[in-house]
Amino acid sequence: MSAPVILTLDQGTTSTRAILFDLAGSEVASASRSLEQHYPGDGCVEHDPKEIIAASKAVLREALDRAGRKASDVAAIGVTNQRETVVVWDRRTGEPVSRALVWQDRRTAPACEALREQGIEPRLTALTGLLLDPYFSGTKLAWILDSQPGLRARAEAGDLLAGTMDCWVIWNLTGGAVHATDATNASRTLLFDIHAQDWSDELLELFRVPRPLLPRVLDCADDYGSTLPEILGGPVAIRGVAGDQQAALMGQGCIRPGEMKATYGTGCFLLLNTGETAPLSSTRLLTTVAARLGGRATYALEGSIFVAGAALQWINEGLAVPGGGAEVEALARKARPGHGVTMVPAFTGLGAPWWDPDARGALLGMTRDTGLAEIADSAFEAAAFQTRDLIEAMRRDAASAFGPEAELRVDGGMSRSAWFCQKLADLTRVPVGRAAYEETTALGAALFAGIGCGLYPDVASAAAARPATTRLEALTPAETANAAYAVWLRSVSRVRSDT
């Protein structure tokens, strides 16, 4: 008899992937499909929900086929997804009423601004831990209901359903038997009271979203039904769900207060586990559900950096440095020590903790002997300094979560570089743990599913199944790093729109 495996569906912004894991957290096989992006107007980003379902079914089958496994070998499926992207569909036919509005979509910015002017944001933040922004699902959902005559009446009558991508995928995989989401995805909608762990009637009224439209909210390790037999050649239980960043937090084994992870892609998401305490941020970080298991929620502070790896891409494209990130790193390693160049990569504004959408990027401190190597090095330093901005903000918001064993666990493209990870440890003054396996988001969903189907007896056992990390300590003196960070803060003040 074959050893059981866990199958993860990772429904992302640019692709839909399936990865098969063994119980030691090792990848067995994978499959992927790219996802077309639709831009119908300025600031509008949409996905085709039907394309997502077709791709989901295809990659699940392909991953199994590549491993030579059958549906009966799969103990459970875990689902992780791009958060905040929302779709509405007909309960009876399963037909979407429109394309899905993607988390990047900004069309509801005027609605958010109008609500902010009414002084609503502090109350909304107290209930949800979020800020009033088009990023989140609530205003998107309201926009869809207002986009066509009769949709709101159909929603109030219970004829329509809505959900984030995890919910949409599960509804389709189960043949419409299960309309459910998990607490991490619910906590990103602006409609969910993270303290009461339920949809908020107050917020549903504010955003004019009928309750019959919304899914049940379950734990991250829970019973989400089973796939239709014809999809994989037999029914497979769905037992784990988490939004992508929370899944990565689990995949990095950050299950205790004070443990944190950063994922470096185009931008960067940093989450700090705060345990059963949901701190109200004084630095405009987000408070979000990290996980819910056995009906008990744990929380995290979250900060986002808009530009991390994108700065390396700009050097490739804008400064005509051929290759990719590895070539930019090779160039950066030739930089003069103490070159004094600071890049503030506010190409699309500054994210947390500054939240200045009108800030713009700058290169500061250049002299006659500044070259491409120094500019390249400053791009890597900018990622480290922005990470320190978030860590310092989190220290102010949740000082008790930081203990002597604090470690920043990293994944994503930039984390492949040991040189960058050492720079990160040096400049943030926090030890850095490099993940031995990069696909921590998919792994985290698999671990939740393993808990849900009983393969792991508890969360600690599941976290122990992940591959080990390599720990890097700071090598440069604290005085050097602190002086460099002071220069960074002065540079940020030069590009902010409100200074």
C-alpha angles and dihedrals in degrees: 000000000000119000112256120260134196122229120210126199109203107191104190138174097262102021145017115226140179123204127186116213134190120221092267089064094253122141115249101177141337143194133192143192125194118236122226116234119218121204108185094167146353108309092002122126123176140174130205105243092203091054089054093053094047090049093046093055092044097051093045090054093043095051090052092047093050090053093046089237133139132221089257090062092060114092093191146333123243121201128206126172152176103281127232096019106126139194135185122209143174112269093215104040101026090228115145113236090218142346117295116267108233124225088249092059113116101183093113095057092109091052090051092049091050091053091046090055088057089061094245100130099085092055092045091050091049091056101037107021088231137109126242100264138134087240090083127072105243100080091039090056092048090049092053091051090052095044096082132032114259099014095110092050090049090050092051090050091054095247094121133057131200138191150139119273095277090055093046093049094047093048090054097041090052094046093248094307096118127046102178144126133188129251095255093057092041089054090063097058103078085234101082126087101220092197098050090035092224141096108280116237088202092057094041088057092046093052094034094236116151113229094226087067094063131085130239112267113231136175123276088251105043146113110289095166126249135289119259108268094238094061097066103007094266138023117286123193119240106215109156136052134168138150113259100259094044090047089053089050088057092042088056091051093243095152100134131069111273096028113120142177136198124203114204115204128122084328130358136254118201120190127186118198109230097178118222091340117097103200118204103231119234091190099057095257117144124254110212141166108269094189142327119216127167089001092299118117127213121194142215139198111232132198129179131209113204097205125034114120088016088072089060089049089052090054089051094049108022097040095034096240103157124227127026140283094313091058091049089051092050088053093046092054088063092059119123112258111254092012092159097219116140124192117199101192097201092147091144098020129278123298128204132016093013100043093192109150092178096056114109134206126267144178111220135183097033120158135183092277095050111122140172091280092061092046090050091050090050090057091059091044090052091058090051094046092048088051089053089051088060094044092051090049091050091050088057093047099041110015092159091061092064113083133169090270094056112145133176109224112203137197138159132077100311091049089069086078114083087192092058092044090054090049088050091054092046097050100037094042089223122113112251125222114204114209114237088211118045103202093077094148093061091041092054091053089049091052091051089050090049090056091046094055095041099251089122116040095212144354094270091056091049093049090049089059093067120099116267124263129230112235121218121193126203112271102182121077116269090235091060093049094045092050091051091049090052088056089050092053091050089049092051090052088056094059102038114111094221098054 
